[in-house]
Amino acid sequence: MAGPLRAGQSRGTAAIARSNSGGGGRFHGAPSEGSSACGPMSTASSASFTGEADEDSPERRKTLFMYLLFLVAYLSVQFGHGANIGYAVSLDTDGGRSKAMNLALGSWVMVGVCLGLPLTPWACRTWGVFQVCFVCVIIDLIVILLMLVPGISIVQIYLVRFLVGFFEAPFLPYLQEWLAKFGKHTWNVWNTVLHAMVPLGENLGYIVAQELVAEDFPWQWAFAGQAVLLAVSVALCYYYGGQRYLDLSYEKAQTFVDEQPGGVVVPSSSNGTPDHGGCESSPGADDHGDGGDPEVEYPVTERWVVYWAVNTSLAAQLGFLSGCKYVIRDFAVNKGFSIHVVIFSFSAIALVGPALGGTIAMSGSVIRPDQWSQHKKTLGFLACTSSAAAVFAVLLPYSPEFLFWPLLMATFTAAGGVYPAAQGIINIALTATRVIEASVYQVQCNNIGFAMPLPYVIGKTMDSLGTDMAFKCVTALQVLAAAGFVFSVIAATFTEERSAWHRLAHRQPPRDSEGQTSDIELSQRSGTEHEQQRLIS
Protein backbone atom coordinates (compact mmCIF):
# COMPACT_ATOMS: atom_id res chain seq x y z
CA MET A 1 0.00 0.00 0.00
CA ALA A 2 1.31 3.42 -0.93
CA GLY A 3 -0.73 5.16 1.78
CA PRO A 4 -3.45 4.54 4.36
CA LEU A 5 -6.08 6.46 2.39
CA ARG A 6 -6.41 5.61 -1.26
CA ALA A 7 -8.28 7.09 -4.17
CA GLY A 8 -11.43 5.30 -3.11
CA GLN A 9 -11.91 7.85 -0.37
CA SER A 10 -15.38 9.35 -0.58
CA ARG A 11 -15.97 13.07 -0.73
CA GLY A 12 -17.86 12.96 2.55
CA THR A 13 -15.03 11.17 4.31
CA ALA A 14 -12.49 13.65 3.01
CA ALA A 15 -14.50 16.76 3.84
CA ILE A 16 -12.62 17.67 6.98
CA ALA A 17 -9.39 17.09 5.11
CA ARG A 18 -10.42 19.87 2.73
CA SER A 19 -10.81 22.39 5.57
CA ASN A 20 -9.09 25.60 4.64
CA SER A 21 -7.72 26.06 8.10
CA GLY A 22 -6.61 22.62 9.00
CA GLY A 23 -9.30 21.96 11.57
CA GLY A 24 -8.76 19.61 14.42
CA GLY A 25 -7.17 16.99 12.21
CA ARG A 26 -9.83 14.38 12.85
CA PHE A 27 -11.36 12.03 10.35
CA HIS A 28 -14.67 10.32 10.97
CA GLY A 29 -15.90 6.94 9.99
CA ALA A 30 -14.90 4.67 12.86
CA PRO A 31 -17.60 3.50 15.28
CA SER A 32 -17.95 5.58 18.41
CA GLU A 33 -16.77 4.27 21.75
CA GLY A 34 -19.09 1.93 23.51
CA SER A 35 -21.02 0.95 20.38
CA SER A 36 -20.90 -2.10 18.18
CA ALA A 37 -19.45 -1.76 14.74
CA CYS A 38 -22.10 -3.95 13.14
CA GLY A 39 -25.72 -4.83 13.61
CA PRO A 40 -29.08 -3.05 13.42
CA MET A 41 -28.37 -0.85 16.43
CA SER A 42 -25.22 0.45 14.74
CA THR A 43 -27.19 1.20 11.59
CA ALA A 44 -29.86 3.14 13.43
CA SER A 45 -27.35 5.04 15.49
CA SER A 46 -25.29 5.97 12.47
CA ALA A 47 -28.30 7.20 10.54
CA SER A 48 -29.54 9.17 13.52
CA PHE A 49 -26.33 10.89 14.43
CA THR A 50 -25.06 11.58 10.94
CA GLY A 51 -28.34 12.83 9.58
CA GLU A 52 -27.99 10.53 6.54
CA ALA A 53 -31.52 9.18 6.82
CA ASP A 54 -34.24 9.24 4.16
CA GLU A 55 -34.84 12.55 2.46
CA ASP A 56 -38.28 12.97 4.11
CA SER A 57 -37.28 11.76 7.56
CA PRO A 58 -37.48 14.15 10.55
CA GLU A 59 -33.74 13.71 11.14
CA ARG A 60 -32.93 14.78 7.60
CA ARG A 61 -35.21 17.81 7.79
CA LYS A 62 -33.69 18.78 11.11
CA THR A 63 -30.18 18.46 9.70
CA LEU A 64 -31.13 20.66 6.75
CA PHE A 65 -32.56 23.31 9.06
CA MET A 66 -29.41 23.24 11.17
CA TYR A 67 -27.35 23.70 8.03
CA LEU A 68 -29.40 26.74 7.04
CA LEU A 69 -28.86 28.26 10.48
CA PHE A 70 -25.12 27.67 10.12
CA LEU A 71 -25.22 29.47 6.78
CA VAL A 72 -26.84 32.50 8.38
CA ALA A 73 -24.31 32.50 11.22
CA TYR A 74 -21.35 32.18 8.85
CA LEU A 75 -22.84 34.89 6.62
CA SER A 76 -22.98 37.25 9.61
CA VAL A 77 -19.31 36.54 10.41
CA GLN A 78 -18.26 37.42 6.86
CA PHE A 79 -20.55 40.45 6.93
CA GLY A 80 -18.49 41.80 9.81
CA HIS A 81 -15.25 41.38 7.85
CA GLY A 82 -16.74 43.19 4.87
CA ALA A 83 -18.07 45.99 7.09
CA ASN A 84 -14.59 46.38 8.57
CA ILE A 85 -13.10 46.85 5.09
CA GLY A 86 -15.92 49.20 4.08
CA TYR A 87 -15.35 51.37 7.13
CA ALA A 88 -11.57 51.35 6.60
CA VAL A 89 -11.77 52.63 3.02
CA SER A 90 -14.34 55.27 4.07
CA LEU A 91 -12.11 56.87 6.71
CA ASP A 92 -10.57 60.18 5.82
CA THR A 93 -6.99 61.17 6.57
CA ASP A 94 -7.81 64.00 8.95
CA GLY A 95 -6.29 64.17 12.42
CA GLY A 96 -2.88 62.94 11.33
CA ARG A 97 -4.14 59.52 10.17
CA SER A 98 -2.73 58.07 6.98
CA LYS A 99 -4.23 55.62 4.52
CA ALA A 100 -1.86 53.00 5.89
CA MET A 101 -3.29 53.45 9.39
CA ASN A 102 -6.86 53.23 8.10
CA LEU A 103 -6.38 50.17 5.91
CA ALA A 104 -4.40 48.42 8.65
CA LEU A 105 -7.79 47.58 10.15
CA GLY A 106 -7.89 44.69 7.66
CA SER A 107 -4.37 43.59 8.61
CA TRP A 108 -5.10 43.22 12.33
CA VAL A 109 -7.96 40.83 11.65
CA MET A 110 -5.58 38.53 9.77
CA VAL A 111 -2.97 38.81 12.52
CA GLY A 112 -5.56 37.38 14.91
CA VAL A 113 -6.47 34.60 12.48
CA CYS A 114 -2.80 33.70 11.93
CA LEU A 115 -2.25 33.35 15.66
CA GLY A 116 -5.54 31.57 16.30
CA LEU A 117 -5.28 28.93 13.59
CA PRO A 118 -2.17 27.12 14.91
CA LEU A 119 -3.77 26.93 18.36
CA THR A 120 -7.08 25.58 17.07
CA PRO A 121 -6.07 21.87 16.67
CA TRP A 122 -4.46 21.80 20.12
CA ALA A 123 -7.45 23.46 21.77
CA CYS A 124 -9.90 21.14 20.01
CA ARG A 125 -7.94 18.05 21.06
CA THR A 126 -7.74 19.29 24.65
CA TRP A 127 -11.28 20.49 25.27
CA GLY A 128 -13.29 19.31 22.26
CA VAL A 129 -14.35 21.09 19.09
CA PHE A 130 -17.84 21.99 20.30
CA GLN A 131 -16.64 23.33 23.65
CA VAL A 132 -13.96 25.49 22.01
CA CYS A 133 -16.38 26.91 19.43
CA PHE A 134 -19.08 27.53 22.06
CA VAL A 135 -16.72 29.64 24.18
CA CYS A 136 -15.27 31.41 21.13
CA VAL A 137 -18.74 32.38 19.86
CA ILE A 138 -19.65 33.95 23.20
CA ILE A 139 -16.38 35.88 23.40
CA ASP A 140 -16.67 36.89 19.75
CA LEU A 141 -20.12 38.39 20.33
CA ILE A 142 -18.83 40.38 23.30
CA VAL A 143 -15.85 41.65 21.28
CA ILE A 144 -18.09 42.66 18.34
CA LEU A 145 -20.23 44.70 20.73
CA LEU A 146 -17.12 46.65 21.74
CA MET A 147 -17.27 48.24 18.28
CA LEU A 148 -20.38 50.08 19.52
CA VAL A 149 -18.49 52.00 22.22
CA PRO A 150 -18.98 55.73 21.51
CA GLY A 151 -15.84 57.52 20.42
CA ILE A 152 -13.77 54.36 20.00
CA SER A 153 -10.35 55.23 18.56
CA ILE A 154 -8.71 53.54 15.60
CA VAL A 155 -6.02 52.02 17.84
CA GLN A 156 -8.74 50.49 20.01
CA ILE A 157 -10.41 49.15 16.87
CA TYR A 158 -7.10 47.49 15.99
CA LEU A 159 -7.29 45.52 19.23
CA VAL A 160 -10.95 44.65 18.72
CA ARG A 161 -10.40 43.38 15.19
CA PHE A 162 -7.39 41.35 16.34
CA LEU A 163 -9.54 39.64 18.99
CA VAL A 164 -12.31 39.05 16.43
CA GLY A 165 -9.89 37.29 14.09
CA PHE A 166 -8.37 35.25 16.93
CA PHE A 167 -11.66 33.94 18.33
CA GLU A 168 -13.24 33.30 14.93
CA ALA A 169 -10.35 31.07 13.82
CA PRO A 170 -12.03 27.79 14.99
CA PHE A 171 -15.34 28.49 13.22
CA LEU A 172 -14.52 27.15 9.75
CA PRO A 173 -12.77 23.97 11.01
CA TYR A 174 -15.85 23.19 13.10
CA LEU A 175 -18.22 23.78 10.19
CA GLN A 176 -16.11 21.57 7.89
CA GLU A 177 -16.12 18.79 10.45
CA TRP A 178 -19.87 19.16 10.92
CA LEU A 179 -20.38 18.88 7.15
CA ALA A 180 -18.18 15.80 7.01
CA LYS A 181 -20.42 14.14 9.61
CA PHE A 182 -23.93 15.32 8.84
CA GLY A 183 -23.79 16.06 5.12
CA LYS A 184 -21.44 13.61 3.49
CA HIS A 185 -23.99 12.62 0.81
CA THR A 186 -24.50 16.30 -0.08
CA TRP A 187 -21.01 17.54 0.77
CA ASN A 188 -20.21 19.01 -2.65
CA VAL A 189 -23.31 21.21 -2.77
CA TRP A 190 -23.35 22.12 0.92
CA ASN A 191 -19.65 22.95 1.04
CA THR A 192 -19.90 25.08 -2.10
CA VAL A 193 -22.85 27.05 -0.69
CA LEU A 194 -21.05 27.46 2.64
CA HIS A 195 -18.00 29.00 0.98
CA ALA A 196 -20.29 31.17 -1.17
CA MET A 197 -21.24 32.94 2.07
CA VAL A 198 -17.72 34.45 2.16
CA PRO A 199 -18.04 36.77 -0.89
CA LEU A 200 -21.76 37.31 -0.27
CA GLY A 201 -21.32 38.36 3.36
CA GLU A 202 -18.19 40.43 2.70
CA ASN A 203 -19.79 42.36 -0.16
CA LEU A 204 -22.96 43.03 1.81
CA GLY A 205 -20.92 44.37 4.73
CA TYR A 206 -18.71 46.31 2.32
CA ILE A 207 -21.78 48.06 0.86
CA VAL A 208 -23.62 48.68 4.13
CA ALA A 209 -20.66 50.21 5.99
CA GLN A 210 -19.79 52.60 3.15
CA GLU A 211 -23.41 53.62 2.63
CA LEU A 212 -23.81 54.37 6.34
CA VAL A 213 -20.75 56.61 6.24
CA ALA A 214 -21.83 58.28 2.99
CA GLU A 215 -25.29 59.06 4.41
CA ASP A 216 -23.87 60.34 7.72
CA PHE A 217 -25.36 57.51 9.76
CA PRO A 218 -23.34 55.88 12.58
CA TRP A 219 -21.12 53.23 11.01
CA GLN A 220 -21.47 51.13 14.19
CA TRP A 221 -24.96 50.15 13.08
CA ALA A 222 -23.40 47.65 10.68
CA PHE A 223 -21.70 45.81 13.55
CA ALA A 224 -24.81 46.04 15.71
CA GLY A 225 -26.76 44.28 12.96
CA GLN A 226 -24.02 41.67 12.65
CA ALA A 227 -24.10 40.97 16.39
CA VAL A 228 -27.88 40.56 16.40
CA LEU A 229 -27.89 38.24 13.38
CA LEU A 230 -25.05 36.12 14.76
CA ALA A 231 -26.60 35.90 18.24
CA VAL A 232 -30.05 34.91 16.95
CA SER A 233 -28.75 32.27 14.51
CA VAL A 234 -26.40 30.72 17.08
CA ALA A 235 -29.11 30.69 19.76
CA LEU A 236 -31.50 28.94 17.36
CA CYS A 237 -28.79 26.39 16.51
CA TYR A 238 -28.32 25.52 20.17
CA TYR A 239 -32.05 25.52 20.97
CA TYR A 240 -33.11 23.53 17.90
CA GLY A 241 -30.20 21.10 17.56
CA GLY A 242 -28.82 20.79 21.07
CA GLN A 243 -25.66 18.86 21.75
CA ARG A 244 -26.92 15.91 19.71
CA TYR A 245 -26.44 17.88 16.49
CA LEU A 246 -23.68 20.18 17.68
CA ASP A 247 -21.30 18.23 19.92
CA LEU A 248 -18.92 16.08 17.86
CA SER A 249 -16.61 15.14 20.73
CA TYR A 250 -18.06 11.65 21.23
CA GLU A 251 -16.07 10.48 18.18
CA LYS A 252 -12.65 10.23 19.74
CA ALA A 253 -10.93 7.81 17.36
CA GLN A 254 -8.60 9.27 14.76
CA THR A 255 -9.16 7.06 11.74
CA PHE A 256 -8.96 7.11 8.02
CA VAL A 257 -11.74 5.33 6.17
CA ASP A 258 -10.97 3.49 2.98
CA GLU A 259 -14.26 2.99 1.15
CA GLN A 260 -14.44 0.60 -1.76
CA PRO A 261 -16.91 0.92 -4.63
CA GLY A 262 -18.54 -2.32 -3.54
CA GLY A 263 -19.54 -0.85 -0.18
CA VAL A 264 -16.78 -2.45 1.91
CA VAL A 265 -15.37 -0.05 4.47
CA VAL A 266 -11.99 -0.68 6.05
CA PRO A 267 -11.14 1.71 8.90
CA SER A 268 -7.45 2.24 9.44
CA SER A 269 -5.53 4.21 11.99
CA SER A 270 -3.60 7.35 11.18
CA ASN A 271 -0.42 5.34 10.63
CA GLY A 272 -2.08 3.16 8.00
CA THR A 273 -2.66 0.01 10.12
CA PRO A 274 -5.99 -1.64 9.33
CA ASP A 275 -8.47 -1.55 12.19
CA HIS A 276 -10.09 -5.00 12.30
CA GLY A 277 -13.12 -3.99 14.31
CA GLY A 278 -15.38 -6.49 12.63
CA CYS A 279 -17.16 -3.83 10.62
CA GLU A 280 -17.83 -4.88 7.03
CA SER A 281 -20.14 -2.15 5.83
CA SER A 282 -21.27 1.34 6.65
CA PRO A 283 -24.87 2.46 6.28
CA GLY A 284 -23.71 6.01 5.66
CA ALA A 285 -21.09 5.18 3.05
CA ASP A 286 -21.31 7.00 -0.22
CA ASP A 287 -22.32 4.92 -3.22
CA HIS A 288 -19.97 5.37 -6.14
CA GLY A 289 -21.78 3.16 -8.55
CA ASP A 290 -22.58 3.92 -12.16
CA GLY A 291 -23.41 7.54 -12.70
CA GLY A 292 -21.69 8.72 -9.51
CA ASP A 293 -18.79 11.10 -9.26
CA PRO A 294 -15.36 9.60 -9.96
CA GLU A 295 -13.29 8.90 -6.91
CA VAL A 296 -10.54 11.25 -5.83
CA GLU A 297 -7.16 10.42 -7.37
CA TYR A 298 -3.86 11.13 -5.61
CA PRO A 299 -0.27 10.95 -6.87
CA VAL A 300 1.91 8.15 -5.57
CA THR A 301 4.53 10.53 -4.19
CA GLU A 302 4.35 14.08 -2.88
CA ARG A 303 4.66 16.73 -5.58
CA TRP A 304 6.15 19.51 -3.48
CA VAL A 305 7.28 21.74 -6.35
CA VAL A 306 3.87 21.67 -8.04
CA TYR A 307 2.16 22.14 -4.69
CA TRP A 308 4.10 25.25 -3.69
CA ALA A 309 3.94 26.73 -7.19
CA VAL A 310 0.14 26.44 -7.20
CA ASN A 311 -0.14 27.43 -3.52
CA THR A 312 1.81 30.68 -3.81
CA SER A 313 0.16 31.52 -7.13
CA LEU A 314 -3.29 31.08 -5.62
CA ALA A 315 -2.28 33.29 -2.68
CA ALA A 316 -1.24 36.02 -5.14
CA GLN A 317 -4.51 35.54 -7.01
CA LEU A 318 -6.53 35.98 -3.82
CA GLY A 319 -4.33 38.97 -2.98
CA PHE A 320 -5.42 40.64 -6.21
CA LEU A 321 -9.11 39.98 -5.57
CA SER A 322 -9.01 41.22 -1.99
CA GLY A 323 -6.55 44.05 -2.69
CA CYS A 324 -8.96 45.62 -5.15
CA LYS A 325 -11.41 46.25 -2.30
CA TYR A 326 -8.94 48.53 -0.56
CA VAL A 327 -7.95 50.68 -3.53
CA ILE A 328 -10.87 50.58 -5.99
CA ARG A 329 -12.90 53.27 -4.21
CA ASP A 330 -10.25 56.00 -4.45
CA PHE A 331 -9.07 54.91 -7.90
CA ALA A 332 -12.56 54.85 -9.44
CA VAL A 333 -13.51 58.18 -7.86
CA ASN A 334 -10.39 59.70 -9.43
CA LYS A 335 -11.61 58.40 -12.80
CA GLY A 336 -14.85 60.38 -12.37
CA PHE A 337 -17.31 57.85 -10.91
CA SER A 338 -19.55 58.74 -7.98
CA ILE A 339 -19.24 57.02 -4.61
CA HIS A 340 -22.53 55.14 -4.96
CA VAL A 341 -21.69 53.92 -8.46
CA VAL A 342 -18.32 52.65 -7.24
CA ILE A 343 -19.78 50.88 -4.19
CA PHE A 344 -22.57 49.04 -6.00
CA SER A 345 -20.73 48.36 -9.27
CA PHE A 346 -17.67 46.89 -7.62
CA SER A 347 -19.69 44.88 -5.09
CA ALA A 348 -21.82 43.37 -7.86
CA ILE A 349 -18.73 42.51 -9.94
CA ALA A 350 -16.88 41.05 -6.94
CA LEU A 351 -19.89 38.84 -6.20
CA VAL A 352 -21.03 37.76 -9.66
CA GLY A 353 -17.72 37.58 -11.55
CA PRO A 354 -15.93 34.95 -9.43
CA ALA A 355 -19.18 32.98 -9.16
CA LEU A 356 -19.43 32.71 -12.95
CA GLY A 357 -15.79 31.72 -13.34
CA GLY A 358 -15.97 29.26 -10.47
CA THR A 359 -19.08 27.63 -11.92
CA ILE A 360 -17.20 26.78 -15.11
CA ALA A 361 -14.32 25.23 -13.18
CA MET A 362 -16.63 23.30 -10.84
CA SER A 363 -18.94 21.99 -13.56
CA GLY A 364 -16.61 19.13 -14.47
CA SER A 365 -17.17 19.67 -18.19
CA VAL A 366 -13.80 21.35 -18.73
CA ILE A 367 -11.50 20.04 -15.98
CA ARG A 368 -11.59 17.67 -13.00
CA PRO A 369 -9.37 19.23 -10.30
CA ASP A 370 -9.76 16.22 -7.98
CA GLN A 371 -8.35 13.78 -10.56
CA TRP A 372 -4.55 13.64 -10.54
CA SER A 373 -4.61 11.85 -13.89
CA GLN A 374 -5.83 15.18 -15.31
CA HIS A 375 -3.53 17.44 -13.31
CA LYS A 376 -1.68 18.73 -16.38
CA LYS A 377 -4.97 19.67 -17.98
CA THR A 378 -5.99 21.44 -14.77
CA LEU A 379 -2.66 23.28 -14.58
CA GLY A 380 -3.01 24.31 -18.22
CA PHE A 381 -6.48 25.66 -17.45
CA LEU A 382 -5.05 27.62 -14.51
CA ALA A 383 -2.27 29.07 -16.66
CA CYS A 384 -4.68 30.13 -19.42
CA THR A 385 -7.40 31.64 -17.22
CA SER A 386 -4.96 33.48 -14.94
CA SER A 387 -3.06 34.79 -17.98
CA ALA A 388 -6.28 36.08 -19.49
CA ALA A 389 -7.13 37.77 -16.19
CA ALA A 390 -3.61 39.25 -16.10
CA VAL A 391 -4.03 40.78 -19.57
CA PHE A 392 -7.34 42.35 -18.53
CA ALA A 393 -5.87 43.56 -15.23
CA VAL A 394 -2.92 45.26 -16.92
CA LEU A 395 -5.32 47.17 -19.19
CA LEU A 396 -7.52 48.39 -16.31
CA PRO A 397 -5.45 51.45 -15.27
CA TYR A 398 -5.41 52.71 -18.88
CA SER A 399 -8.99 51.86 -19.92
CA PRO A 400 -11.47 54.64 -20.75
CA GLU A 401 -14.32 55.30 -18.37
CA PHE A 402 -16.97 53.47 -20.40
CA LEU A 403 -14.83 50.28 -20.57
CA PHE A 404 -13.60 50.20 -17.00
CA TRP A 405 -16.43 48.26 -15.33
CA PRO A 406 -16.92 45.72 -18.19
CA LEU A 407 -13.17 45.10 -18.23
CA LEU A 408 -13.12 44.67 -14.45
CA MET A 409 -16.01 42.19 -14.79
CA ALA A 410 -14.04 40.18 -17.35
CA THR A 411 -11.00 40.23 -15.06
CA PHE A 412 -12.92 38.95 -12.05
CA THR A 413 -14.72 36.30 -14.10
CA ALA A 414 -11.46 34.90 -15.46
CA ALA A 415 -9.81 35.12 -12.04
CA GLY A 416 -12.81 33.41 -10.42
CA GLY A 417 -12.14 30.18 -12.29
CA VAL A 418 -8.74 29.90 -10.65
CA TYR A 419 -9.77 29.24 -7.04
CA PRO A 420 -11.68 25.91 -7.34
CA ALA A 421 -9.20 24.50 -9.86
CA ALA A 422 -6.14 25.47 -7.80
CA GLN A 423 -7.84 24.23 -4.62
CA GLY A 424 -8.24 20.79 -6.16
CA ILE A 425 -4.53 20.55 -7.04
CA ILE A 426 -3.54 21.75 -3.56
CA ASN A 427 -5.77 19.17 -1.87
CA ILE A 428 -4.31 16.16 -3.68
CA ALA A 429 -0.73 17.12 -4.63
CA LEU A 430 0.81 15.89 -1.34
CA THR A 431 -0.99 12.51 -1.47
CA ALA A 432 -3.88 11.35 0.68
CA THR A 433 -1.83 11.14 3.86
CA ARG A 434 -0.92 14.85 3.86
CA VAL A 435 -4.24 16.48 3.04
CA ILE A 436 -4.46 18.18 6.43
CA GLU A 437 -0.88 19.48 6.14
CA ALA A 438 -1.60 20.78 2.64
CA SER A 439 -4.61 22.69 3.95
CA VAL A 440 -2.69 24.21 6.85
CA TYR A 441 0.24 25.25 4.62
CA GLN A 442 -2.18 26.82 2.16
CA VAL A 443 -4.02 28.94 4.72
CA GLN A 444 -0.89 30.15 6.44
CA CYS A 445 0.83 30.90 3.12
CA ASN A 446 -2.10 33.07 2.06
CA ASN A 447 -2.51 34.77 5.43
CA ILE A 448 1.15 35.48 6.22
CA GLY A 449 2.30 36.17 2.67
CA PHE A 450 -0.57 38.33 1.41
CA ALA A 451 -3.76 38.73 3.47
CA MET A 452 -2.06 40.06 6.61
CA PRO A 453 0.45 42.60 5.21
CA LEU A 454 -1.46 43.57 2.06
CA PRO A 455 -3.90 46.18 3.49
CA TYR A 456 -1.12 48.10 5.24
CA VAL A 457 1.20 47.90 2.21
CA ILE A 458 -1.55 49.19 -0.09
CA GLY A 459 -2.25 52.08 2.28
CA LYS A 460 1.44 52.92 2.54
CA THR A 461 1.76 52.91 -1.24
CA MET A 462 -1.24 55.22 -1.56
CA ASP A 463 0.34 57.61 0.95
CA SER A 464 3.77 57.70 -0.67
CA LEU A 465 3.22 56.97 -4.39
CA GLY A 466 -0.41 57.81 -5.00
CA THR A 467 -3.61 55.90 -5.73
CA ASP A 468 -2.80 55.15 -9.38
CA MET A 469 0.47 53.47 -8.49
CA ALA A 470 -1.20 51.51 -5.68
CA PHE A 471 -3.80 50.18 -8.13
CA LYS A 472 -1.09 49.20 -10.62
CA CYS A 473 0.72 47.32 -7.85
CA VAL A 474 -2.47 45.43 -7.04
CA THR A 475 -2.90 44.45 -10.71
CA ALA A 476 0.72 43.26 -10.68
CA LEU A 477 -0.38 40.57 -8.21
CA GLN A 478 -2.55 39.08 -10.96
CA VAL A 479 0.46 39.04 -13.31
CA LEU A 480 2.49 37.34 -10.57
CA ALA A 481 -0.23 34.72 -10.14
CA ALA A 482 -0.30 34.00 -13.87
CA ALA A 483 3.49 33.63 -13.97
CA GLY A 484 3.32 31.21 -11.05
CA PHE A 485 0.74 29.01 -12.73
CA VAL A 486 2.79 28.92 -15.92
CA PHE A 487 5.77 27.84 -13.82
CA SER A 488 3.63 25.11 -12.23
CA VAL A 489 2.99 23.63 -15.70
CA ILE A 490 6.74 23.55 -16.35
CA ALA A 491 7.41 22.11 -12.90
CA ALA A 492 4.83 19.36 -13.41
CA THR A 493 6.50 18.33 -16.65
CA PHE A 494 10.02 18.05 -15.22
CA THR A 495 9.21 16.67 -11.77
CA GLU A 496 7.07 13.91 -13.27
CA GLU A 497 10.13 12.54 -15.08
CA ARG A 498 12.17 12.60 -11.87
CA SER A 499 9.34 10.92 -9.98
CA ALA A 500 9.16 8.15 -12.60
CA TRP A 501 12.89 7.48 -12.14
CA HIS A 502 12.32 7.34 -8.39
CA ARG A 503 9.56 4.76 -8.76
CA LEU A 504 11.62 2.61 -11.12
CA ALA A 505 14.56 2.71 -8.72
CA HIS A 506 12.54 1.66 -5.68
CA ARG A 507 9.64 -0.45 -6.87
CA GLN A 508 7.78 -1.62 -9.98
CA PRO A 509 4.78 0.65 -10.51
CA PRO A 510 1.37 -0.59 -11.67
CA ARG A 511 0.76 -0.45 -15.40
CA ASP A 512 -2.41 0.36 -17.23
CA SER A 513 -3.95 -1.49 -20.16
CA GLU A 514 -1.53 0.13 -22.59
CA GLY A 515 1.53 -0.82 -20.55
CA GLN A 516 2.19 2.73 -19.37
CA THR A 517 3.21 3.50 -15.81
CA SER A 518 0.40 4.88 -13.72
CA ASP A 519 0.73 8.14 -11.87
CA ILE A 520 -2.30 7.53 -9.69
CA GLU A 521 -2.99 5.58 -6.52
CA LEU A 522 -5.58 3.21 -7.95
CA SER A 523 -8.15 1.50 -5.77
CA GLN A 524 -10.84 0.85 -8.35
CA ARG A 525 -10.37 -2.89 -8.27
CA SER A 526 -12.98 -4.78 -6.31
CA GLY A 527 -13.49 -8.36 -5.30
CA THR A 528 -12.65 -10.68 -2.44
CA GLU A 529 -9.08 -11.36 -3.53
CA HIS A 530 -8.19 -7.66 -3.72
CA GLU A 531 -9.87 -6.93 -0.39
CA GLN A 532 -7.97 -9.76 1.32
CA GLN A 533 -4.68 -8.49 -0.07
CA ARG A 534 -5.47 -5.01 1.25
CA LEU A 535 -6.26 -6.30 4.72
CA ILE A 536 -3.08 -8.39 4.84
CA SER A 537 -0.94 -5.45 3.72
ABEGO torsion letter per residue (X at the ends): XABABBAABBAAAAAAAABAAGEAGBBBGBBBBGBBABEAAAAAAAAAAAGABBAABAAAAAAAAAAAAAAAAAAAAAAAAAAAAAAAAABBABGGBBAAAAAAAAAAAAAAAAAAAAAAAAAAAAAEAAAAAAAAAAAAAAAAAAAABBGBBAAAAAAAAAAAAAAAAAAAAAAAAAAAAAAAAAAAAAAAAAAAAAAAAAAAAAAAAAAAAAAGBBAAAAAAAAAAAAAAAAAAAAAAAEAAAABAAABABBBBBBBBAAGBBBBBBAAGBBBBAGBABBAABBBABBGBBBBBBBBABBBAAAAAAAAAAAAAAAAAAAAAAAAAAAAAAAAGBBAAAAAAAAAAAAAAAAAAAAAAAAAGAABBAABAAAAAAAAAAAAAAAAAAAAAAAAAAABBAAAAAAAAAAAAAAAAAAAAAAAAAAAAAAEAAAAAAAAAAAAAAAAAAAAAAAAAAAAAAAAAAEAAAAAAAAAAAAAAAAAAAAAAAAAAAAAAAAAAAAAAAABBBBBBAAGBBBABBBAABBEAAAAAAAAAX
